[in-house]
């Protein structure tokens, strides 16, 4: 049985990112995974694509899609989500919350996620805050192996070495 991965655009979808995220999705297809490429607002499409599927599943998003990817995974509880990935979640995303301890805009990865990888650019001036948000584990989450990587790429950072690393992480976690 194949695995399924939802790939989630940021704001303005393919207009803003006509090459990189579609290329990432095609790489996953070429590796034998079933995929959909959706807008960050398409939570119902992602749920319908993944929730009843018997095989391994994952979600990878860029920008606003990176903000909502962990939330989409949480909607699938109690189903285990093998992988959630994000390219530069935006601090301007309404799903973000200020972490009082770090003063960073964050979104929480739920405990039904096995592996999570988030790329961010901590230099706010380079992205205007678009890629500087960060993922953290939800309170009490001792299940997820979360890796946050600081990369000073232009926003949304879903290209080149970052895309190669994300692709390899998806394949390792989900196949």
N, C-alpha and C positions, 0 to 999 in steps of 0.2 A: 504494500500500500504506500502510496506517495504521501508526502507531507504537504501541508498548506500554509502559505504565508500571505497575509494581507500587507500590502505596501501602501503607505498613506502619505499623500502630498501635504504640503503646507498651504498657506494662503495663496490663492489664485492658481493653484494646481499646476497643470502642464503649461499654462501661459508663463508662469514665473520660473518653472523648472522643466523646460521642454526636452532636455537631453539626459541629465544625470540620473534622476530617479526612475524614469522609464528604462534606461539602460540597466540599472540595478535589478529591476523586476525581470527584464529579459534574461539576465544572467541566472537568476533563480529558476526561471522556466527551463533554460538550457541545461541546468543541473538536474532536471526531472521533478521539480516542485510545482505544485499547482498554486497559482497566484491570482490575486485581484489587485488592481491599482485604483485607489479611490481618493476622494477628497477627505480632509480632516473632519468634516462634518458628517461623513457617511457611517456613523457608528452602527446603524441597523444593518447595512450591507455587510460590514465586517462580522457582526454577530451571526447573521444568517449563514455566512460562508464558513465560519469556524465552529460554532457551538455544538452542533450535532455530529461533527466529523469524528470518526473513530481513530484516525491517525494523529500524528504529531502536528502541532500548529504553532504559528508565531505571528508577530506583528512587528513591522519596521516602519518608522515614519521619519520625516524630515520637517524641521521648523515647527509649525503648529501641529503637524502630524507626529512629531516626536513628543510633543506635550501630551497628546491624547492617546498615544500607543499604550502606555501603562494602564490608562483608564479603560481602554477597549479590552485589554487583557482581564482586568478586574470584572468586567461585565460577564465574562465567561465562567466565573466561579460556579461550581466547584471544579470545573475542568482545569487540568494542568496545562499551562501554556509553556512550551519548552523554551521559547526565546522571545524576548522583546528587545528591539533595538531602536535607537534614536540618534539622528544627526542634528545636533545643535537645537535643542528645544528653546523656544523664544521666551524671554522674560516678560514679554508683552502679552503672552497667551492668557486668556481669562481662566484657564484651568490651573494656573500656577498659584502658589501660596508662598508668602514670605516665611522663611524659617527663622524664628526669633534668635536661635543660637548662632547661625552663620550669616544672617542677613542676606541670604541668597534666595532667589525665586526658585521654588522646587515643585516637583510633582512626585508622588509616592508610588513606588512599585509594589503591587499587592503580593501576598504570599502564595498565590497560585502560579507564580512565574518561577521557572527553574533557573534560567540564566538571563541576565539583562546587560546590555552594553550601551552606554550613552557617550557620544562625543559632544563636547561643548567647547566654546571659545570664551575663556575667562576674561579676555581683554574687551571690555564693553565698548570701548571706542572703535574697535575694528568692525563691529557688527551693529552698533547702535542698540545693543542689548538683545538683538534678535537671536543670537545663539549662545547666550550666557547663562541660561537657566540650567539647573542641575537636577538629576534624579537622586532620590534617596529611598531607602527601604521604608515601607509603611511600618508604623508602630507595631512591634511584636513580630515582625517578619524575620524569621531565622532560616527560611527556606531558600531564598533567592541568592544566587551568586551574582552580585552587582559589580560591574566595572565601569568607572567613569574615567574617560580619557580627555585631557585638555589638549586640543589641537587648534592652532591659530590659523584655521582656514577661513576663507571668505564664506559668508552665509549662503546656502544652508549646509555646506560642508559635505555634501553627499557624492564626492567624486574622488578620483585618484587613490592614494594610499588608504584614506579613510574608508572608501567604498570597498576596497580589496579586503581590509581587515573585517569590516562588517559582513561581507559576503562569506568569508571563511568562518566567522563565528556562527552565522546562521547555519551553514552546512554542518559544522561540527556539533551543534546543539540539537539539530532537528532531524537529521537523517538517521 
